[in-house]
Amino acid sequence: MPRPPPVLFPLTMAEASPTDRIDAALARIERAIQTRERSTSELKQRHEALRARVGEAIAALDSLGARNG
């Protein structure tokens, strides 16, 4: 489970300790990784659904061709 970013308020990043800045950067990186993983997973699901639909369409065309050919 990713750790929450450190609370820097009322400090600005320039006033925060180096450790707090590193922790905040790590939290941002972890959030970006999670977002990318979700996007990749959703894209894979969409690809599989599209692949299945294309397969069905090709099978229907083959069936039409067999009947008319």
PDB file of N, CA, C and O in Angstrom:
ATOM      1  N   MET A   1       0.851  -1.173   0.000  1.00  0.00           N
ATOM      2  CA  MET A   1       0.000   0.000   0.000  1.00  0.00           C
ATOM      3  C   MET A   1       0.891   1.229   0.000  1.00  0.00           C
ATOM      4  O   MET A   1       1.756   1.370   0.865  1.00  0.00           O
ATOM      5  N   PRO A   2       0.689   2.121  -0.963  1.00  0.00           N
ATOM      6  CA  PRO A   2       1.566   3.302  -1.008  1.00  0.00           C
ATOM      7  C   PRO A   2       1.316   4.209   0.188  1.00  0.00           C
ATOM      8  O   PRO A   2       0.193   4.345   0.674  1.00  0.00           O
ATOM      9  N   ARG A   3       2.360   4.801   0.627  1.00  0.00           N
ATOM     10  CA  ARG A   3       2.234   5.715   1.754  1.00  0.00           C
ATOM     11  C   ARG A   3       1.725   7.062   1.256  1.00  0.00           C
ATOM     12  O   ARG A   3       2.030   7.464   0.133  1.00  0.00           O
ATOM     13  N   PRO A   4       0.961   7.751   2.073  1.00  0.00           N
ATOM     14  CA  PRO A   4       0.461   9.066   1.642  1.00  0.00           C
ATOM     15  C   PRO A   4       1.612  10.068   1.587  1.00  0.00           C
ATOM     16  O   PRO A   4       2.602   9.933   2.306  1.00  0.00           O
ATOM     17  N   PRO A   5       1.468  11.069   0.728  1.00  0.00           N
ATOM     18  CA  PRO A   5       2.536  12.071   0.658  1.00  0.00           C
ATOM     19  C   PRO A   5       2.627  12.819   1.984  1.00  0.00           C
ATOM     20  O   PRO A   5       1.622  12.999   2.672  1.00  0.00           O
ATOM     21  N   PRO A   6       3.819  13.246   2.333  1.00  0.00           N
ATOM     22  CA  PRO A   6       3.961  13.972   3.595  1.00  0.00           C
ATOM     23  C   PRO A   6       3.206  15.293   3.541  1.00  0.00           C
ATOM     24  O   PRO A   6       3.088  15.928   2.493  1.00  0.00           O
ATOM     25  N   VAL A   7       2.704  15.679   4.691  1.00  0.00           N
ATOM     26  CA  VAL A   7       1.994  16.953   4.781  1.00  0.00           C
ATOM     27  C   VAL A   7       3.041  18.048   4.929  1.00  0.00           C
ATOM     28  O   VAL A   7       3.793  18.080   5.903  1.00  0.00           O
ATOM     29  N   LEU A   8       3.079  18.930   3.964  1.00  0.00           N
ATOM     30  CA  LEU A   8       4.087  19.995   3.985  1.00  0.00           C
ATOM     31  C   LEU A   8       3.502  21.336   4.406  1.00  0.00           C
ATOM     32  O   LEU A   8       4.238  22.285   4.678  1.00  0.00           O
ATOM     33  N   PHE A   9       2.174  21.410   4.457  1.00  0.00           N
ATOM     34  CA  PHE A   9       1.529  22.660   4.845  1.00  0.00           C
ATOM     35  C   PHE A   9       1.896  22.978   6.273  1.00  0.00           C
ATOM     36  O   PHE A   9       1.855  22.052   7.083  1.00  0.00           O
ATOM     37  N   PRO A  10       2.240  24.151   6.661  1.00  0.00           N
ATOM     38  CA  PRO A  10       2.288  25.355   5.855  1.00  0.00           C
ATOM     39  C   PRO A  10       3.638  25.583   5.183  1.00  0.00           C
ATOM     40  O   PRO A  10       3.904  26.676   4.684  1.00  0.00           O
ATOM     41  N   LEU A  11       4.480  24.577   5.165  1.00  0.00           N
ATOM     42  CA  LEU A  11       5.784  24.723   4.523  1.00  0.00           C
ATOM     43  C   LEU A  11       5.658  24.621   3.012  1.00  0.00           C
ATOM     44  O   LEU A  11       4.811  23.889   2.501  1.00  0.00           O
ATOM     45  N   THR A  12       6.488  25.345   2.310  1.00  0.00           N
ATOM     46  CA  THR A  12       6.598  25.154   0.872  1.00  0.00           C
ATOM     47  C   THR A  12       7.650  24.080   0.641  1.00  0.00           C
ATOM     48  O   THR A  12       8.374  23.702   1.562  1.00  0.00           O
ATOM     49  N   MET A  13       7.732  23.591  -0.586  1.00  0.00           N
ATOM     50  CA  MET A  13       8.735  22.571  -0.871  1.00  0.00           C
ATOM     51  C   MET A  13      10.144  23.090  -0.579  1.00  0.00           C
ATOM     52  O   MET A  13      11.001  22.332  -0.124  1.00  0.00           O
ATOM     53  N   ALA A  14      10.383  24.343  -0.831  1.00  0.00           N
ATOM     54  CA  ALA A  14      11.714  24.908  -0.591  1.00  0.00           C
ATOM     55  C   ALA A  14      12.046  24.905   0.896  1.00  0.00           C
ATOM     56  O   ALA A  14      13.212  24.803   1.275  1.00  0.00           O
ATOM     57  N   GLU A  15      11.019  25.017   1.740  1.00  0.00           N
ATOM     58  CA  GLU A  15      11.238  25.045   3.179  1.00  0.00           C
ATOM     59  C   GLU A  15      11.220  23.647   3.808  1.00  0.00           C
ATOM     60  O   GLU A  15      11.638  23.478   4.954  1.00  0.00           O
ATOM     61  N   ALA A  16      10.745  22.661   3.073  1.00  0.00           N
ATOM     62  CA  ALA A  16      10.647  21.303   3.595  1.00  0.00           C
ATOM     63  C   ALA A  16      12.033  20.678   3.707  1.00  0.00           C
ATOM     64  O   ALA A  16      12.977  21.088   3.032  1.00  0.00           O
ATOM     65  N   SER A  17      12.131  19.686   4.568  1.00  0.00           N
ATOM     66  CA  SER A  17      13.411  19.000   4.723  1.00  0.00           C
ATOM     67  C   SER A  17      13.675  18.149   3.479  1.00  0.00           C
ATOM     68  O   SER A  17      12.740  17.789   2.765  1.00  0.00           O
ATOM     69  N   PRO A  18      14.928  17.832   3.222  1.00  0.00           N
ATOM     70  CA  PRO A  18      15.227  16.974   2.074  1.00  0.00           C
ATOM     71  C   PRO A  18      14.487  15.631   2.144  1.00  0.00           C
ATOM     72  O   PRO A  18      14.047  15.110   1.118  1.00  0.00           O
ATOM     73  N   THR A  19      14.353  15.083   3.331  1.00  0.00           N
ATOM     74  CA  THR A  19      13.637  13.818   3.485  1.00  0.00           C
ATOM     75  C   THR A  19      12.174  13.967   3.090  1.00  0.00           C
ATOM     76  O   THR A  19      11.627  13.104   2.403  1.00  0.00           O
ATOM     77  N   ASP A  20      11.533  15.058   3.520  1.00  0.00           N
ATOM     78  CA  ASP A  20      10.132  15.296   3.151  1.00  0.00           C
ATOM     79  C   ASP A  20       9.989  15.473   1.645  1.00  0.00           C
ATOM     80  O   ASP A  20       9.025  14.989   1.051  1.00  0.00           O
ATOM     81  N   ARG A  21      10.937  16.160   1.030  1.00  0.00           N
ATOM     82  CA  ARG A  21      10.868  16.355  -0.424  1.00  0.00           C
ATOM     83  C   ARG A  21      11.039  15.026  -1.155  1.00  0.00           C
ATOM     84  O   ARG A  21      10.355  14.766  -2.145  1.00  0.00           O
ATOM     85  N   ILE A  22      11.947  14.190  -0.670  1.00  0.00           N
ATOM     86  CA  ILE A  22      12.140  12.870  -1.285  1.00  0.00           C
ATOM     87  C   ILE A  22      10.877  12.028  -1.110  1.00  0.00           C
ATOM     88  O   ILE A  22      10.434  11.376  -2.056  1.00  0.00           O
ATOM     89  N   ASP A  23      10.291  12.035   0.095  1.00  0.00           N
ATOM     90  CA  ASP A  23       9.058  11.281   0.334  1.00  0.00           C
ATOM     91  C   ASP A  23       7.926  11.765  -0.575  1.00  0.00           C
ATOM     92  O   ASP A  23       7.163  10.955  -1.102  1.00  0.00           O
ATOM     93  N   ALA A  24       7.818  13.070  -0.756  1.00  0.00           N
ATOM     94  CA  ALA A  24       6.779  13.618  -1.637  1.00  0.00           C
ATOM     95  C   ALA A  24       7.026  13.184  -3.083  1.00  0.00           C
ATOM     96  O   ALA A  24       6.084  12.847  -3.800  1.00  0.00           O
ATOM     97  N   ALA A  25       8.273  13.190  -3.505  1.00  0.00           N
ATOM     98  CA  ALA A  25       8.602  12.767  -4.871  1.00  0.00           C
ATOM     99  C   ALA A  25       8.290  11.282  -5.061  1.00  0.00           C
ATOM    100  O   ALA A  25       7.744  10.891  -6.093  1.00  0.00           O
ATOM    101  N   LEU A  26       8.631  10.463  -4.081  1.00  0.00           N
ATOM    102  CA  LEU A  26       8.326   9.028  -4.165  1.00  0.00           C
ATOM    103  C   LEU A  26       6.819   8.786  -4.234  1.00  0.00           C
ATOM    104  O   LEU A  26       6.363   7.918  -4.978  1.00  0.00           O
ATOM    105  N   ALA A  27       6.054   9.543  -3.469  1.00  0.00           N
ATOM    106  CA  ALA A  27       4.595   9.403  -3.494  1.00  0.00           C
ATOM    107  C   ALA A  27       4.049   9.766  -4.876  1.00  0.00           C
ATOM    108  O   ALA A  27       3.147   9.102  -5.386  1.00  0.00           O
ATOM    109  N   ARG A  28       4.601  10.823  -5.479  1.00  0.00           N
ATOM    110  CA  ARG A  28       4.150  11.205  -6.832  1.00  0.00           C
ATOM    111  C   ARG A  28       4.493  10.116  -7.843  1.00  0.00           C
ATOM    112  O   ARG A  28       3.687   9.807  -8.721  1.00  0.00           O
ATOM    113  N   ILE A  29       5.669   9.542  -7.725  1.00  0.00           N
ATOM    114  CA  ILE A  29       6.087   8.470  -8.638  1.00  0.00           C
ATOM    115  C   ILE A  29       5.180   7.256  -8.466  1.00  0.00           C
ATOM    116  O   ILE A  29       4.750   6.657  -9.451  1.00  0.00           O
ATOM    117  N   GLU A  30       4.887   6.891  -7.221  1.00  0.00           N
ATOM    118  CA  GLU A  30       4.020   5.738  -6.962  1.00  0.00           C
ATOM    119  C   GLU A  30       2.621   5.964  -7.534  1.00  0.00           C
ATOM    120  O   GLU A  30       2.030   5.042  -8.096  1.00  0.00           O
ATOM    121  N   ARG A  31       2.087   7.176  -7.398  1.00  0.00           N
ATOM    122  CA  ARG A  31       0.762   7.479  -7.964  1.00  0.00           C
ATOM    123  C   ARG A  31       0.803   7.384  -9.481  1.00  0.00           C
ATOM    124  O   ARG A  31      -0.132   6.870 -10.094  1.00  0.00           O
ATOM    125  N   ALA A  32       1.865   7.868 -10.088  1.00  0.00           N
ATOM    126  CA  ALA A  32       1.991   7.801 -11.550  1.00  0.00           C
ATOM    127  C   ALA A  32       2.058   6.350 -12.022  1.00  0.00           C
ATOM    128  O   ALA A  32       1.465   6.003 -13.043  1.00  0.00           O
ATOM    129  N   ILE A  33       2.767   5.513 -11.294  1.00  0.00           N
ATOM    130  CA  ILE A  33       2.871   4.092 -11.650  1.00  0.00           C
ATOM    131  C   ILE A  33       1.499   3.436 -11.565  1.00  0.00           C
ATOM    132  O   ILE A  33       1.113   2.687 -12.463  1.00  0.00           O
ATOM    133  N   GLN A  34       0.763   3.711 -10.495  1.00  0.00           N
ATOM    134  CA  GLN A  34      -0.569   3.129 -10.342  1.00  0.00           C
ATOM    135  C   GLN A  34      -1.501   3.573 -11.461  1.00  0.00           C
ATOM    136  O   GLN A  34      -2.269   2.770 -11.989  1.00  0.00           O
ATOM    137  N   THR A  35      -1.436   4.840 -11.818  1.00  0.00           N
ATOM    138  CA  THR A  35      -2.273   5.357 -12.899  1.00  0.00           C
ATOM    139  C   THR A  35      -1.934   4.664 -14.207  1.00  0.00           C
ATOM    140  O   THR A  35      -2.827   4.288 -14.966  1.00  0.00           O
ATOM    141  N   ARG A  36      -0.662   4.497 -14.467  1.00  0.00           N
ATOM    142  CA  ARG A  36      -0.237   3.831 -15.706  1.00  0.00           C
ATOM    143  C   ARG A  36      -0.668   2.369 -15.722  1.00  0.00           C
ATOM    144  O   ARG A  36      -1.102   1.861 -16.756  1.00  0.00           O
ATOM    145  N   GLU A  37      -0.550   1.692 -14.584  1.00  0.00           N
ATOM    146  CA  GLU A  37      -0.969   0.288 -14.508  1.00  0.00           C
ATOM    147  C   GLU A  37      -2.456   0.151 -14.779  1.00  0.00           C
ATOM    148  O   GLU A  37      -2.874  -0.770 -15.481  1.00  0.00           O
ATOM    149  N   ARG A  38      -3.273   1.065 -14.226  1.00  0.00           N
ATOM    150  CA  ARG A  38      -4.718   1.028 -14.483  1.00  0.00           C
ATOM    151  C   ARG A  38      -4.992   1.258 -15.955  1.00  0.00           C
ATOM    152  O   ARG A  38      -5.822   0.567 -16.546  1.00  0.00           O
ATOM    153  N   SER A  39      -4.305   2.225 -16.559  1.00  0.00           N
ATOM    154  CA  SER A  39      -4.493   2.520 -17.979  1.00  0.00           C
ATOM    155  C   SER A  39      -4.113   1.317 -18.839  1.00  0.00           C
ATOM    156  O   SER A  39      -4.818   0.978 -19.790  1.00  0.00           O
ATOM    157  N   THR A  40      -3.005   0.681 -18.502  1.00  0.00           N
ATOM    158  CA  THR A  40      -2.550  -0.486 -19.262  1.00  0.00           C
ATOM    159  C   THR A  40      -3.557  -1.617 -19.142  1.00  0.00           C
ATOM    160  O   THR A  40      -3.870  -2.276 -20.133  1.00  0.00           O
ATOM    161  N   SER A  41      -4.065  -1.847 -17.947  1.00  0.00           N
ATOM    162  CA  SER A  41      -5.045  -2.907 -17.725  1.00  0.00           C
ATOM    163  C   SER A  41      -6.325  -2.632 -18.521  1.00  0.00           C
ATOM    164  O   SER A  41      -6.866  -3.539 -19.153  1.00  0.00           O
ATOM    165  N   GLU A  42      -6.803  -1.404 -18.494  1.00  0.00           N
ATOM    166  CA  GLU A  42      -8.003  -1.044 -19.242  1.00  0.00           C
ATOM    167  C   GLU A  42      -7.776  -1.204 -20.744  1.00  0.00           C
ATOM    168  O   GLU A  42      -8.663  -1.669 -21.459  1.00  0.00           O
ATOM    169  N   LEU A  43      -6.615  -0.829 -21.217  1.00  0.00           N
ATOM    170  CA  LEU A  43      -6.299  -0.957 -22.641  1.00  0.00           C
ATOM    171  C   LEU A  43      -6.266  -2.427 -23.049  1.00  0.00           C
ATOM    172  O   LEU A  43      -6.751  -2.782 -24.124  1.00  0.00           O
ATOM    173  N   LYS A  44      -5.702  -3.278 -22.210  1.00  0.00           N
ATOM    174  CA  LYS A  44      -5.671  -4.715 -22.507  1.00  0.00           C
ATOM    175  C   LYS A  44      -7.090  -5.279 -22.600  1.00  0.00           C
ATOM    176  O   LYS A  44      -7.384  -6.085 -23.482  1.00  0.00           O
ATOM    177  N   GLN A  45      -7.962  -4.855 -21.692  1.00  0.00           N
ATOM    178  CA  GLN A  45      -9.345  -5.327 -21.715  1.00  0.00           C
ATOM    179  C   GLN A  45     -10.052  -4.865 -22.989  1.00  0.00           C
ATOM    180  O   GLN A  45     -10.758  -5.645 -23.627  1.00  0.00           O
ATOM    181  N   ARG A  46      -9.864  -3.620 -23.351  1.00  0.00           N
ATOM    182  CA  ARG A  46     -10.474  -3.100 -24.578  1.00  0.00           C
ATOM    183  C   ARG A  46      -9.950  -3.836 -25.800  1.00  0.00           C
ATOM    184  O   ARG A  46     -10.712  -4.146 -26.715  1.00  0.00           O
ATOM    185  N   HIS A  47      -8.656  -4.117 -25.820  1.00  0.00           N
ATOM    186  CA  HIS A  47      -8.048  -4.827 -26.941  1.00  0.00           C
ATOM    187  C   HIS A  47      -8.646  -6.225 -27.080  1.00  0.00           C
ATOM    188  O   HIS A  47      -8.978  -6.654 -28.185  1.00  0.00           O
ATOM    189  N   GLU A  48      -8.783  -6.931 -25.963  1.00  0.00           N
ATOM    190  CA  GLU A  48      -9.350  -8.281 -26.004  1.00  0.00           C
ATOM    191  C   GLU A  48     -10.799  -8.251 -26.478  1.00  0.00           C
ATOM    192  O   GLU A  48     -11.208  -9.114 -27.254  1.00  0.00           O
ATOM    193  N   ALA A  49     -11.584  -7.272 -26.025  1.00  0.00           N
ATOM    194  CA  ALA A  49     -12.981  -7.165 -26.455  1.00  0.00           C
ATOM    195  C   ALA A  49     -13.051  -6.875 -27.957  1.00  0.00           C
ATOM    196  O   ALA A  49     -13.863  -7.468 -28.668  1.00  0.00           O
ATOM    197  N   LEU A  50     -12.213  -5.977 -28.432  1.00  0.00           N
ATOM    198  CA  LEU A  50     -12.194  -5.650 -29.858  1.00  0.00           C
ATOM    199  C   LEU A  50     -11.741  -6.855 -30.674  1.00  0.00           C
ATOM    200  O   LEU A  50     -12.294  -7.130 -31.739  1.00  0.00           O
ATOM    201  N   ARG A  51     -10.762  -7.556 -30.189  1.00  0.00           N
ATOM    202  CA  ARG A  51     -10.271  -8.741 -30.891  1.00  0.00           C
ATOM    203  C   ARG A  51     -11.384  -9.783 -31.027  1.00  0.00           C
ATOM    204  O   ARG A  51     -11.527 -10.406 -32.079  1.00  0.00           O
ATOM    205  N   ALA A  52     -12.162  -9.971 -29.974  1.00  0.00           N
ATOM    206  CA  ALA A  52     -13.271 -10.926 -30.012  1.00  0.00           C
ATOM    207  C   ALA A  52     -14.327 -10.485 -31.030  1.00  0.00           C
ATOM    208  O   ALA A  52     -14.842 -11.302 -31.793  1.00  0.00           O
ATOM    209  N   ARG A  53     -14.643  -9.189 -31.035  1.00  0.00           N
ATOM    210  CA  ARG A  53     -15.648  -8.679 -31.988  1.00  0.00           C
ATOM    211  C   ARG A  53     -15.174  -8.822 -33.426  1.00  0.00           C
ATOM    212  O   ARG A  53     -15.961  -9.171 -34.306  1.00  0.00           O
ATOM    213  N   VAL A  54     -13.910  -8.559 -33.671  1.00  0.00           N
ATOM    214  CA  VAL A  54     -13.366  -8.710 -35.023  1.00  0.00           C
ATOM    215  C   VAL A  54     -13.400 -10.180 -35.434  1.00  0.00           C
ATOM    216  O   VAL A  54     -13.718 -10.499 -36.579  1.00  0.00           O
ATOM    217  N   GLY A  55     -13.078 -11.062 -34.513  1.00  0.00           N
ATOM    218  CA  GLY A  55     -13.138 -12.495 -34.791  1.00  0.00           C
ATOM    219  C   GLY A  55     -14.549 -12.931 -35.156  1.00  0.00           C
ATOM    220  O   GLY A  55     -14.743 -13.726 -36.075  1.00  0.00           O
ATOM    221  N   GLU A  56     -15.530 -12.408 -34.433  1.00  0.00           N
ATOM    222  CA  GLU A  56     -16.931 -12.725 -34.741  1.00  0.00           C
ATOM    223  C   GLU A  56     -17.323 -12.198 -36.124  1.00  0.00           C
ATOM    224  O   GLU A  56     -18.002 -12.886 -36.886  1.00  0.00           O
ATOM    225  N   ALA A  57     -16.899 -10.994 -36.436  1.00  0.00           N
ATOM    226  CA  ALA A  57     -17.224 -10.408 -37.739  1.00  0.00           C
ATOM    227  C   ALA A  57     -16.593 -11.215 -38.871  1.00  0.00           C
ATOM    228  O   ALA A  57     -17.228 -11.446 -39.900  1.00  0.00           O
ATOM    229  N   ILE A  58     -15.364 -11.636 -38.687  1.00  0.00           N
ATOM    230  CA  ILE A  58     -14.685 -12.435 -39.719  1.00  0.00           C
ATOM    231  C   ILE A  58     -15.388 -13.783 -39.881  1.00  0.00           C
ATOM    232  O   ILE A  58     -15.559 -14.262 -41.002  1.00  0.00           O
ATOM    233  N   ALA A  59     -15.793 -14.391 -38.775  1.00  0.00           N
ATOM    234  CA  ALA A  59     -16.506 -15.664 -38.845  1.00  0.00           C
ATOM    235  C   ALA A  59     -17.834 -15.489 -39.589  1.00  0.00           C
ATOM    236  O   ALA A  59     -18.216 -16.352 -40.378  1.00  0.00           O
ATOM    237  N   ALA A  60     -18.534 -14.388 -39.346  1.00  0.00           N
ATOM    238  CA  ALA A  60     -19.800 -14.131 -40.040  1.00  0.00           C
ATOM    239  C   ALA A  60     -19.558 -13.948 -41.536  1.00  0.00           C
ATOM    240  O   ALA A  60     -20.319 -14.459 -42.358  1.00  0.00           O
ATOM    241  N   LEU A  61     -18.505 -13.224 -41.885  1.00  0.00           N
ATOM    242  CA  LEU A  61     -18.182 -13.039 -43.306  1.00  0.00           C
ATOM    243  C   LEU A  61     -17.808 -14.368 -43.968  1.00  0.00           C
ATOM    244  O   LEU A  61     -18.215 -14.639 -45.098  1.00  0.00           O
ATOM    245  N   ASP A  62     -17.041 -15.186 -43.268  1.00  0.00           N
ATOM    246  CA  ASP A  62     -16.685 -16.505 -43.791  1.00  0.00           C
ATOM    247  C   ASP A  62     -17.938 -17.348 -44.024  1.00  0.00           C
ATOM    248  O   ASP A  62     -18.043 -18.054 -45.027  1.00  0.00           O
ATOM    249  N   SER A  63     -18.878 -17.269 -43.096  1.00  0.00           N
ATOM    250  CA  SER A  63     -20.118 -18.028 -43.215  1.00  0.00           C
ATOM    251  C   SER A  63     -20.930 -17.578 -44.429  1.00  0.00           C
ATOM    252  O   SER A  63     -21.491 -18.395 -45.160  1.00  0.00           O
ATOM    253  N   LEU A  64     -20.978 -16.257 -44.625  1.00  0.00           N
ATOM    254  CA  LEU A  64     -21.693 -15.715 -45.797  1.00  0.00           C
ATOM    255  C   LEU A  64     -21.013 -16.170 -47.095  1.00  0.00           C
ATOM    256  O   LEU A  64     -21.671 -16.545 -48.066  1.00  0.00           O
ATOM    257  N   GLY A  65     -19.707 -16.127 -47.080  1.00  0.00           N
ATOM    258  CA  GLY A  65     -18.956 -16.539 -48.262  1.00  0.00           C
ATOM    259  C   GLY A  65     -19.171 -18.011 -48.590  1.00  0.00           C
ATOM    260  O   GLY A  65     -19.269 -18.383 -49.759  1.00  0.00           O
ATOM    261  N   ALA A  66     -19.245 -18.851 -47.556  1.00  0.00           N
ATOM    262  CA  ALA A  66     -19.437 -20.287 -47.749  1.00  0.00           C
ATOM    263  C   ALA A  66     -20.830 -20.577 -48.321  1.00  0.00           C
ATOM    264  O   ALA A  66     -21.000 -21.478 -49.143  1.00  0.00           O
ATOM    265  N   ARG A  67     -21.815 -19.803 -47.874  1.00  0.00           N
ATOM    266  CA  ARG A  67     -23.183 -20.020 -48.362  1.00  0.00           C
ATOM    267  C   ARG A  67     -23.354 -19.538 -49.791  1.00  0.00           C
ATOM    268  O   ARG A  67     -24.090 -20.136 -50.576  1.00  0.00           O
ATOM    269  N   ASN A  68     -22.671 -18.456 -50.121  1.00  0.00           N
ATOM    270  CA  ASN A  68     -22.833 -17.860 -51.452  1.00  0.00           C
ATOM    271  C   ASN A  68     -21.781 -18.322 -52.442  1.00  0.00           C
ATOM    272  O   ASN A  68     -21.875 -18.024 -53.632  1.00  0.00           O
ATOM    273  N   GLY A  69     -20.829 -19.013 -51.985  1.00  0.00           N
ATOM    274  CA  GLY A  69     -19.718 -19.333 -52.846  1.00  0.00           C
ATOM    275  C   GLY A  69     -19.804 -20.670 -53.410  1.00  0.00           C
ATOM    276  O   GLY A  69     -18.922 -21.079 -54.164  1.00  0.00           O
TER     277      GLY A  69
END
